[in-house]
Amino acid sequence: MPRVTVKRRILRVKESARVERVDSLAAEEPLEIRLDGTPLTVTMRTPGDDFDLAAGFLVSEGAVGSADDIATIRYCAGATADGGNTYNVLDVRLAPGVPAPEPRNFYTTSSCGVCGKASLEAVRTVARWSVADDPVEVAQTTVASLPDRLRAAQRIFDRTGGLHAAGLFTADGEPLCVREDVGRHNAVDKLLGWALRNGHLPLRGTVLTVSGRASFELVQKAVMGGVPVLAAVSAPSSLAVELAAEEGLTLIGFLRGNSMNVYTGEPRLRDSAVVAV
C-alpha cells in the first residue's frame, strides 16, 4: 500500500545555522476512480481510506445515499506496465438500478473539489436530505472545544505539518470519525464515505469541523451528507454563506479559542450560560 508520508533529506536554515536532516512530507498521489471500469474522475489525495474517499465522492455527487447503493469497491490490478498494483486506481460497481453520475471533464486537484465540473450549473447538487429541519442544538463551549479535539486526532499532521483535517462530532463534542488529507475536500469525502459504509447517513445531529476555511464545496458536502452544523477554524467564502443560508445549515467560522463568527443558523448555538441541567 502507498505510504501516507515520504522521507526526504533537506537543508534546515535558521539564522546563521545550516543543518542537513531528514524531513517527513505528506504524500500526495493521484487516485483514479472508475465506475464499472469507466474512468469517472482523478483526484490528488493522501493515500489511505481510499474506499471511504471514493464512496464519499459519490455521496457528494448525489449518486449514492446508502451502503446498499454500492455493490463493490476494489483496487485495480495491472495498473502498471509490469502488471503491478499502484493502489492508485479504484473501481466502484454500483448496485443494479443505481444510475451513474456524469463523468467530470478534468482531474480534481488537492485544493479544488469542483474544478472538474463541466458547467457552473453542475456545481450545485440536489441533496437527498434536508438539514433545515434538524433540531440539534450545540453549546457554545462544546463548539469552542472542537478545534483542539480535532487537532489531538491529527496523527499524520504531527509528523508532517502539511495536512488538512475534518472531523465529525456529536452535539456533545464526542468524536465519531476524523480524517486527514492534503485536500480539504478529500478529508470531508473520506468522512462521508465512512458514514455511508457504516450506515450513518444522514448525519443528523452532528457537527462537521474542518481545520481550514469553509468553501462553497465544503458546505455543499455537509448538506449532501445531512450534516446540520459546519464549524471552520478559518473564514468562509461569500458563496459558502449564501448556500448555508439557503439550505438551513449552521455555518461557523474563525473558530479560535472562545471566539467564533456565526454566519447562518444562529438558533442552533446555545449560550452556555443558560444551558439547562
N, C-alpha and C positions, 0 to 999 in steps of 0.2 A: 504493500500500500504506500502511496506517496506520503512524504513527511510533511508535517504542518509547520516545521521550522527548517531553515537551512543555515549551515555554518559558513562563515566567510571571514578571511583574515582582513583586518582593516588597520588603518593608522589612526590612532586616537590622539588628537591635538587639544591641549588645554594650556592656554597661555604659552609659556616657552617650552613646555614639556611635550615630547612626542614619544608615544609608546605603541608598538605593534601588538595587536591582540586579536583574538577570535571573537566575532560577534554573531549573535543569533538573529536571523531575519525571518519574518513571517513569509511562509511560502505562498506564492501566487501562481496558479496554473489554470489553463482553460478547462472547462467542463462542457462537453457537448451533450446535450440532452436530445434524445431521439424518441419519437413516438412510433411504435410498431416498425422500427427500423428506418424511419424517415427523419432526417435532421429537423429539429424544431428551433433550437437556439444554442448559442455558445455563450457562456458567462465566465468571466475571470473570477476565480474564487480561491480561498484557502482550502486545500483538501481536508476532508473529514466531514462526517454527517452528510455525505453526498446524496444518499437516498432521501433524507429529510429535505435537502435543498431542492431536489427535483420535484418531490411531492408538494412542497410549499410553493414552488414556482407555479405549479398547475393550480393551486388554490388561488394564488394572486391573479391568475389569468381567468379565473371563474370557470375553469374546466372541470374541476372536481370539488366535491363537498364532503365526502366521507371515504373511509378506507375501502369500502366496497366498490368505489369507482375505479380503483386501480387493481389490475389483475396481478402484475408482477413488475418489479424493478430489478435490473441486473446490470452489472458491468459487461461491456462488450469485449470479448476476447479477440485476438488478432488485430489489435489497434495499431500495431507497428509492423514494419516490413518483414520482420522475422517471426511474426505471429505472436509476439508477446502482448502483455496487457499493461497499458499505461495507467489504468484506473482513472482515465480522463474522459471516458465515453460511457454514458448510461443509456440504456434502452428501457423505456416505460411502455408497458402494454396496458391500455385501458380496458376496463370490463366491457363485455358486449353491450352495445346500446349507448355507450357514453361517447358523445361526439368529441372529436379532437379540436383543439383551438387552432386558429390560423397561425402558420409559421411566421416568425419575425424575419425582417429583411436583413438585419445586421447582427453582429455579436453584441453582447452586453458587457460593458466594462465594469471594473470593480467599484467605480464611483457613480455609475448611472444604470438604473434598472429599467428604464423605459426608452433607452436610446434606440432599440431595435424596432420600435413601433412603426408601422407603415404610415400612419396618419395621426394628426392631433386628435381626431375623433376617437381613435382606438385607445388613447391613453386612459380614458375613463372606462372602468369596467363595472358591470352591474353586479351588485352584491346579492348573495343568497339570503343574508340575514340582516335585520335592522338593528343598529346599535342604539338608535334614538330611544327605544322603549326599555333599555336595560336600566333597572332601578338601582344599580350598585352605587354606594357612596363610599368614599375613601377619606380617612382622617388626614389632615394636613401633615401631621407628624409622620405618618406612615409614608406618604409621598416623599417627604424630605429625606427619609432614610434609604430610599431605593437606590440612588447612585452608589452609595457606599456598599450596599448589599450586592449590587451588580459588579462593582469593581472587585470585591472579595472573591467572586467566582471566576474572574478572568485569569485562568492559569497560563494561557499562551501569551497574553499581554505581558505578564510578569517577566517572560523571557525575551520578548522582542520589542515591546512598547509600540507595536505597529498594527494593532487590530481594533476593529470596531466590535462592540458587544451589544446584544439585545437580550433582554430577559423578560420572562412572563412571571408575574407575581399575583398572588391572591389579593383581595381587598384588605387583608390584614398584614400584607407585606411578606408573606411566605413565598419563597421561590418555587416555581413549578419547573422551569427549564431556562437555561442560559446557553447561548450560542455565540461564538466568535467568528469573525471573518474579515478579510481585507475590504470587503464591500459591505456597507451597512445594510443594503437591501438583501444581500445574501444571508446575513445573520438573521434578519427577520423571516425570510423564506424558510430557513432551517427550523425556526420555531414553529411556523405554521405547518411545515411538513411533519414535525414531531407531533403536533397536536392532531393532525389528520390521521396519522398512522396509529395513534394511541386512542382514537375515538373521543377526542376532547373538543371537537368543533361542534357548534360555535363556541368561542371562548368568552362566554358571558361572565360578568363579574370579575374580570381580570384587568390588570394594568400592564401595558407594554412599556418597558423602559429602555431607552436607547442612549448610547454613550456620546452621540454627536448631535447633529442638528436634526430637525424634523422637516423632511422634504415632503412634497406632494405624494411621491410614491410610497413613503412610509405610512402616511395617513391612509392612503388607499389600501395598502396591505393590511393595516389594522382593521379597517372596515370590512375587507373581504374575509377576514378571519373571525369577525364578530366581536372584536375587542372594543370595549366602550371607552377606555382611557388610555391615552398615549402621553408619556412623560419623557421629555428630552432634556439632556444636560445643556444643549446649546439652543440656538434660535430656530424658529420655524420660518418657512417661506410664506409669502402672501397667499399663494395658491393652496398651500397646506392648510392655512387657517380658513380659507374660503370653503374648501372641501369638508373640513371638520365641522364647520357650522352647518353646511347643507345636510350632512349625514347624522348630526346629533352626537358627534364624538367629542369627548372632553380632551382638549389639547393643552398641554402644559409645556412651557419652555423655560430656558435659563434656570433649570433646577439645580441650585447650588447652595449647599448648607441649608439654612432655614428659609431661604427666599426662593420665589418662583413667580413666573408670569402665567396666569391662566387666561388663555385666549378665547376658548369656547367651552361651553358645558360647565359653567361655574357651579351650578347647584350640586354636582356630584362631589365637590370638595367640601368636607365637613370642617368647620372650625374646631380645632382640638379642644378649645376651652369649653365648648358646650356639648362635647360628646357624652351621650348618656351612658351610665354604667349599668 
